[in-house]
Amino acid sequence: MKKILVGMSGGVDSSAAALLLKEQGYDVAGATLLLCPDASAEGREPADARRVCEHLGIEHHVIDMRDRFRETVIQPFCEEYLRARTPNPCIECNRHIKFGAMLDWALKHGFDAIATGHYVTTRQMGESTALIRSPSRKDQSYVLWQLDQHQLSHALFPLCDMEKADIRAMVEEAQLPVFAKKDSQDICFIPDGDYAAFIQSEYHNETIKPSLTPGDFIDRSGNVIGRHSGLMHYTVGQRKGLGGGFAQPMFVLELLPESNRIVLGTNDQCFVSRVECSQVNIIQPEITPNSFTCGVKLRYSAPVAAAKVTVEGERAVIELETPQRAATPGQSAVFYDGDRVIGGGIIHRAL
């Protein structure tokens, strides 16, 4: 019987994952990771997860990963914002923490694999493991493109084919004590969503000043059309919070940290046909062509768009068949072959 360590946040999805795996006959234990600076073993998430594990009759472990989380998730998140980019910390957390440090802990302590409540699955294809998107409306394959073969081959995703309403009903029927708990919508270490205030609390020196210094809004021709309150408060595609006085709705097209300016334009000007990426990861080793056609997602909620991708080492150029809106530096471009995730990269520039 395989021993599986389930990452349990104290929420509905991870509780359902533990429930399903136990029903399928696995030897299951739960693990709650302490990640945020103010996290504690007595906090709500560990307490909720412990109650679920007690109800299921399985062991519950609390693992302190706050130092590792700060080093690999929080600090890079802040540094990217200070470079006028918009990172996705959940992607880094999945790579370094949930399927990195937690998997290492699990294997060291005699577990065969880990499991999470992500809506995705894996499939054996030849000698490698493929990452497959979920048919569910909550498909989360977009945030797992950085995983490698070692990580995927030691991961289980029992929720893949289910919808959230069915999972919540199943958890309620099993009388797990978290069935009515709401989904978390914010970044876990910034629960109030005020990124600028959080980063200011992290940096108490001159490093942060350029990102908070007011500057000019300009149009594509370089004409000054207004003033901004600091680059940190804006992201590509943003419309709200730009102030008034424009003849038509305006959107952020580009952040220029070297000159402390922000380029604004109309909605039509938000669309791009070419995207350049860095830190490219191709999941399956047998995918060797430097150039291939595939589907690409430029944001978590974006539709998959047809494109040609040319890879050179850890960089890639995406040429979109149809222009797409608001490709944001720091966010991820994820490559799909049907329901299979080929890989992805971090958006560097869009044209």
KASUL-V73965 format. One record per pair of residues at least 4 apart in sequence whose C-alpha atoms are under 7 Angstrom apart, sorted by the first residue. I is the first residue (numbers start at 1). J is the second residue. Records with the same first field share a line. If there is no record, write none. Layout:
BEGIN
I=J  J
END
This chain:
BEGIN
1=26  27
2=26  27  112
3=26  27  28  111  112  113
4=26  27  28  29  111  112  113  114  115
5=28  29  30  31  106  111  113  114  115
6=18  29  30  31  114  115  116
7=14  30  31  32  115  116
8=14  15  30  31  32  49
9=14  32  45  49
10=15  45  46  48  49
11=15  178  181
12=16  168  178  179  181
13=17  117
14=18  116  117
15=19  52
16=20  167  171
17=21  116  117  158  159
18=22  28
19=23
20=24  158
21=25  26  28
22=26  27  28
28=58
29=58  59  60
30=53  59  60  61
31=60  61  62  63
32=46  61  62  63
33=62  63  64  65
34=39  40  63  64  65  66
35=39  64  65  66  69
36=66  189
37=66
39=43
41=46  62
42=46  47
43=47
44=48
45=49
46=50
47=51
48=52
49=53
50=54  60
51=55
52=56  176  177
53=57  58  59  60
54=58
55=176
65=69
66=70
67=71
68=72
69=73  74  97
70=74  75
71=75
72=76  96
73=77  89  92  93
74=78
75=79
76=80
77=81  87  89
78=82  199
79=83
80=84  85  86  87
81=85  86  232
82=208  211  232
83=257
84=231  232  255  257
85=329  330
86=235  328  329  330  331
87=330  331
88=331
89=93
90=94  143
91=95  143  144
92=96
93=97  98
94=98  99  144
95=99  100  146  147
96=100  101
97=101  102
98=102  103
99=103  151
100=104
101=105
102=106
103=107  114
104=108
105=109
106=110  111  114
107=111  112
113=154  155
114=154  155  156
115=155  156  157
116=156  157
117=157  159
118=140  157  159
119=134  138  139  140  159  160
120=132  133  134  139  140  141  157  160
121=131  132  133  134  157  160
122=129  130  131  132
123=129  130  131  132
124=128  129  130
125=129  130
128=149  284
129=149  152  153
130=284  340
131=340  341
132=339  340  341
133=139  141  339  340  341
134=139  160  161
135=139  161
136=161  162  163
137=163
141=145
142=300  334
145=334  341  343  344
146=281
147=151  152
148=152  283
149=153  283
150=154
151=155
162=166  167
163=167
164=168
165=169
166=170
167=171
168=172  179
169=173
170=174
171=175  176  179
172=176  179
186=190  191  193
187=191
190=194  195  198
194=198
195=199
196=200  232  233
197=201
198=202
199=203
200=204
203=208
208=212
209=213
211=230  231  232
212=229  230  231  232
213=229  230
214=227  228  229  230
215=227  228  229  230  260  261
216=224  226  227  228  261  262
217=224  225  226  227  228  261  262  263  264
218=222  223  224  225  261  262  263  264
219=223  224  225  263  264  265
220=263  265
234=238
235=252
236=252  253  254  326  328
237=251  252  253  270  326
238=251  252
239=250  251  252
249=266
250=264  265  266  267
251=264  265  266  267
252=263  264  265
253=263  264  265  270
254=262  263
255=261  262  263
256=260  261  262
257=261
265=269
266=270
270=325  326
271=323  324  325  326
272=323  324  325  350  351
273=319  320  322  323  324  351
274=318  319  320  350  351
275=317  318  319  347  349  350  351
276=316  317  318  347  348  349  350
277=315  316  317  345  346  347  348
278=314  315  316  345  346  347  348
279=314  315  345  346
280=314  315  316  344  345  346
281=343  344  345
282=342  343  344
283=342  343
284=342
290=310  311  312
291=309  310  311
292=308  309  310
293=307  308  309
294=306  307  308  335  336  337
295=304  305  306  307  335  336  337
296=304  305  306  307  333  334  335  336
297=302  303  304  305  333  334  335
298=302  327  332  333  334
299=332
306=320  321
307=318  319  320  321
308=318  319  320
309=316  317  318  319
310=316  317  318
311=315  316  317
312=316
327=350
328=347
329=347  348  349
330=346  347  348
331=346  347
332=344  345  346  347
333=344  345  346  347
334=343  344  345
335=341  342  343  344
336=340  341  342
337=341  342
END
